[in-house]
Amino acid sequence: MSKKIRDYIFFIFIVLFIVGTTLVSLYASGYKFNLGWPPRFNRLLVKTGMIAVDSLPSGATIYLNDQPLKDFSFNPWNKNYLTTAAKIRNVLPGEYTLRLERDGYLPLNKKIGVYPGQTTVVEDINLFRSDLPFLITGAKEGKLELSASRKYLYIAAAAKIIALRNTQEKTLSLSAGVGEWLKNQDKLLLDGWLLPATDSNGDFNYNELVGTTASQWHYDEETSRLYYQGKKSLSYLDTAKKTGVLVISGED
């Protein structure tokens, strides 16, 4: 082999090394070539985004624009598809249709947007069984009160709080009554008790501070004031300071 040919081969390797290193560096930095048609030279190289998706239950196959995503592997014979929970990297910016499928559950479709250099988080997705409806708990007819987060259900007739994600029950020791869910917390105000949706150890009885004659409870989360009605009075309890203030008295 002549010196000229060796120099030519060496030059080719140098060029391939520089090009390959540049492409790997761009990909690692979150850039990707946009090879759509018609080509747009001002957007040939774009900053990609990422999608973080989770579901309950997990293990749902992930589709983007009706195409299942393959699970990355160095094994060329790997035919596994990407399932939740997962992070999908190097996604070109744009609008996508995300679909989740799992055996025994109804498919879920959702429109999402991907933006350069940002992560689109898709969480709090509940997949519903395809054999619905099914019995969660038994109770007499009565009022159902859904928490603001839509994760918990208070069944007044059964004096129970149901976690809708896993149908776990919290049975209340109080008699059935009208409750009020706090707007910014998963807590139920019921007959002067403040009840966390799951932890029974966090139950707090405000009747011990104001007396058992109080009724018509209402909690104002902005001021942390717990309003209640006495025999002929309206008062509130500052829950932070545990002090009571009389608002109106002597009225019906």
N, C-alpha and C positions, 0 to 999 in steps of 0.2 A: 504493500500500500504506500503510495507516494505521500510526501509531506503535505502537498496541497490538499489531498483528499482528507488526511487526518485533521488539518486545520479547519477544513470545511465542516467535518463532523463535530469537532470541538465547538465551533461557532454555533452550530445548530443546538447542541446541548445547552450552551450558555443561554441562548434565546429562550429555549423551552423552560429552563430553570427560572429565568426572570419572569416569564409570563405565568408559569404555574405558581410561583411564590406570590405574585401580585393578585392572582385570582383567589388563592387561599386566604390571603390577608383581607381582601375585600369581603369575602364570604363570612370570615370570622368577625368582621366589623359590622355585619348586618346589611351588606349591600348585595344586590342581585341584578343580573341582566334581565331587562324587560324585553322579551322577544316576541311580543304580540304583533299582530298584523292589523292595519298597516304600521310599519315601523315608525317610531317617533324618536328622532335622534337626540332631541333635547331631554328625553326621559329614558334613554337606553340603559343607564345605570341608576338605579333608584335605591333609597334606603328602605329596608323592609320593616315589618312589624312582627309581633308575636301574639299568639292566642293561647290563653290559659283557660282550660275548660275542665269542669268537674261535674259530677252528677251523683244522685242518690237513687238507686244503688250505683256503684261504680262498675266499670267493666263494659260500658256501652261503646260500640264501634262508632268512630267519628268519621263523618262525611263532610266534605267541603264541595259545594256546587255539585252534589250527587256523585262525587268521586270518593271512594273510601281511601283513607290515608294509610300507607304502609308503615309499619313499625321499623325504624331504622335498625339495620343490622349489617355486619360485615359478611354475613353468610348470604351468598347470592341465591340460595334456594329457600330462603326464609319467606314465607307467604303470610306471616302474621300481620294483622291490621292494628292500627293504633287505637287504644281504648282509653276511656276516662279512668282516673284523672291523668291529664297529659298537658304538655306544653308544646305548641306547634311553632317552630321558629322559622325565620326567613320567609315570611308570607308577604307577597307583593301587596301594597296598599290598594284598597278598594272595598266594594261591598260583596259580601259572601252570604250564601245560605248554608248554615250549619245544621246538620242533622245527626241525631244520636239514635242508635238502634241497639236493642238488646232483646234476646229471646225471652218471651213471656211478658214483654212490656210494650206499650204503645210507642211508636216512633215520635220523636219531637223535632220540629223544624223551627229555626230561629234565624232572623236576619241580623247580621252583625257587620260592623265596619272595622277595617284594619287601617291603622295610620302609621306613617313613617316614624320609626324609633320609639313606638309606644306598644304597650301590652294591653290587648283587649281581654278583659277578665269576664268569663261566662261561668257563673257559679250559682248556687242555690237552685239548681235544676232538679226537680223531682220527677222521676219517670213513673208513670201509672201502669199498673198491671193490666194486661189485656183481658183478664177474666173478671174485671170489675163489673158490678159492684160486689164488695165482700164486706162481711160484718166486722166492724171495729169493736163495738161494745154494745151492750143492750141497755136500754133506758126507756122510760116513759116519754110520751110526747111532751115537749117543752122547748124553752128558748135555748138557742145555740149562739155563743158569743165567740167570734174569731179574734185572735190577738192582732195588733197592728202589723206585726211582722209576718202574719199569715202562717205561722209555724205551729200554733197551739189553738185548741178548741176547748172552751169551757161548756160543759153540759150541765145546766142548772138542775135538771130533774134527777140526775144521777150523782150530783156533787163530785164531778170528775173533771180533770184537765187531761186532754189527750194530745200527745206529741204527734203531729200529722206525718212526720218523716218516718217514724218507726212504730207508730201506734202504741207506744208505751203510755201507761195510765198513771196518773197521780190522783189517788182518792182522798178527798178532803174530809176532815173530821167535822166540818161545819155542816149545819143543815142547809139544804138547797135554798138559794136566794139569787137575787139579781146582782151580778158582778159587773165590774168596770175594769177593762184592760188599760194599763198605762200606755201612752202613745209611743214612748221612746224606750220602754223596757218590757221584757216578757214577764210582767208581774200583774197579778189580778187583785183588785181591791174588792173585798167581800165582807160586808158586815163589820167593818172596822179592822179587818185583818188584811195585811199585805202579803200575798202569797206568790213566791217565785214559781214559775211554771214547772220546774223539775225538782229543785232541792227543797225537801220538807224541813230541813234544819234551818232554812232561812225565813220561815214563817214568823211574822211579827204581829202581835196583838196590840193595836193602839187603844183598845177599850181600857186597858190597864192604866193608861195615862189620863184619859178624859172621862171615864166612867161608863157604865153599861147602859145608860139612858140615851146615848147618842145614836143617831140614825141619819139616813140620807147622806152618806159619805161621798165626797168627791175630792180627787187629788189633782192639784195644779202643779204640773212638773216644772213649769217655768220659775215658779216662786218657792217650790218645795213646801207648799202649804196644803194641809189636809183639812178640808172644810167638813163640818158636820152640824147636824141640827139637834138641839136639846129640846126640853119640854116647851119652852117659849123663848128660844134664843137661837142665834146662828153664830157659830164660832169657827175659828180655824186653829190648827196646831202647826207650829213651825217645826217640821220634822228634823231639821238640822240642829236646832237648839232645844228641842223637846219642850217648848213653851207654848201655852195656850193664850189666845187673844179673843175677847168677846167682840163681835161685830154688831149684832142687833139683839135686843132683849125686850121682853114685854109685849111682843107681837104674836099674833096667831100664825 
